[in-house]
Structures are given as C-alpha cells and as structure tokens.
Amino acid sequence: MGTASPPPRRPALARAADEFVLTTVLLFLAVTVVRWLRDPHSPLYIADLQVALVVIGAVSGAILTGLILSPPGRRSGGHTNPAVTVGLWLMDAFPGRHVLPYVLAQLAGSAAGTGLARLAWGQAVALPSVSHAAIRPARTWQPVPVLLAEVGGMLALTLVIAFFVARPRFIRGLAPVIGLSVGVVIATLGPLSGGSVNPARQLGPAAFSGQTTDLAIYLVGPIIGAVLGAGAHRLLVRARSARSPTPGG
C-alpha cells in the first residue's frame, strides 16, 4: 500500500534491504535528472534555475510515486526517507524496532545511488551547476529560515501522510499524493531553501560534492518536522476521540 507498515511476515532485514534498493534508485535517478537538466553541455539543459526546478519537481514526484508502487516499495512500505519512517513510527503506523534498520538502509542507499551516478556519468555530475545534485539554499537565505522551511515542509508532508493513516480506505491514493506533494515542495521551496525534506536526499550528494555547510540542517530539519507533524496528528486523534459519544453516554 506504500509508506506505511510493511507486511508483518517479511523479515525486518529484507524490508530494510528493499529500502536500500529503493533509495539507491531514487538518488541515482535524482542525480541523473539534475545532470541532464543542469549540465550546460546537455541537449536538455534548462538555464533558468526556477524553471529547471519545476521540471525536476515534476519528474521527481513521478519517480517517487513509481518507487512506492513498485514491488520493493509494496514490500517495505516505500519510505525512502528517514523522516517518513520516524513520523510513521510516532503515529503508531510502523514498528519501532524497524526504525533504525530502515534509516541506516536509506542513508546507505543515498551514498550508493550518488556513487553509481558518478560512475555512470563521470565528471559531468561534478560540474558546479550539477554538483552531484546537492541541495543548497539561495544566497539570501540564512540558516534559520532554511531550517524553518525544512521543518515546515516535512510537517506538511507528515500531515498529508497522517490523513491517509487515519483513513485506510483511501490508502490507494497515498502514493500519487506523496509524489505530487514532494514535487510541489521541490518546485516552490527549491529556489529558496533548497526543498529537500529528506535527509537521505541530501546526504550522498553532499558527501560526494563536499558541500556540507548546511548539511546538519537538511539532516535534522525534516526529522523535527516529522516529529511535530506526528504530534499534531496524535492531538487531532485525541480531540476527535474526546468528541465522540460513548456508549450509554
């Protein structure tokens, strides 16, 4: 069903292995898309960064939707994002004992996918305009606004996921909605804060490019947003339960 608890009988390490594969593919394709759209020598080059980010957002959303709906995505839940894993755990929609294996697999997949893209495309991914697809904020944006944007973006995404967690009958629509939401975040926040909302999306590219100045923000901000989003979800559930009439009451 995507981005929720995986089938209970599947071994935990096998599910984590699926997350590693999914995140590896995600990062390989992310670097590949940026390489073709932002390399000045590419026939697909888009000079205007804002236009390029709209296209990157649309393609990234489609890729993410496909990964969630793929066989590995259906087996593992298709998180590909440590913040999503943490948020689902805090919403009681994912077992806590699987959080660490998933997060480690996602971060390892980030490095593996970026490394594979470097092997596939060579020096083209190291060009300043590509920079291994590492995310960076606009020059006018300071660390605090970037952190707030990462927190707010992931908080909103967590609330979107929470809507489906609370309404399982709509779960089939979750994958395309997540893809659309991530695409919108990239297109709107990309030119400003960078629009990552996924620690795994930034770790590998930052490590390969050496662009680590704001790395802590991109690693911690989405986790904070997921925690706040899950907390808001729990408060809403409690308020709804308090308003519900009890038998005989």
HELIX and SHEET records of a PDB file:
HELIX    1   1 ALA A   12  ARG A   38  1                                  27    
HELIX    2   2 LEU A   49  LEU A   69  1                                  21    
HELIX    3   3 PRO A   71  SER A   76  1                                   6    
HELIX    4   4 PRO A   82  LEU A   90  1                                   9    
HELIX    5   5 GLY A   96  HIS A   98  5                                   3    
HELIX    6   6 VAL A   99  TRP A  121  1                                  23    
HELIX    7   7 GLY A  122  ALA A  126  5                                   5    
HELIX    8   8 SER A  131  ALA A  133  5                                   3    
HELIX    9   9 PRO A  143  ALA A  166  1                                  24    
HELIX   10  10 PRO A  168  GLY A  173  5                                   6    
HELIX   11  11 LEU A  174  LEU A  189  1                                  16    
HELIX   12  12 PRO A  199  SER A  209  1                                  11    
HELIX   13  13 LEU A  215  ARG A  243  1                                  29    
END                                                                             
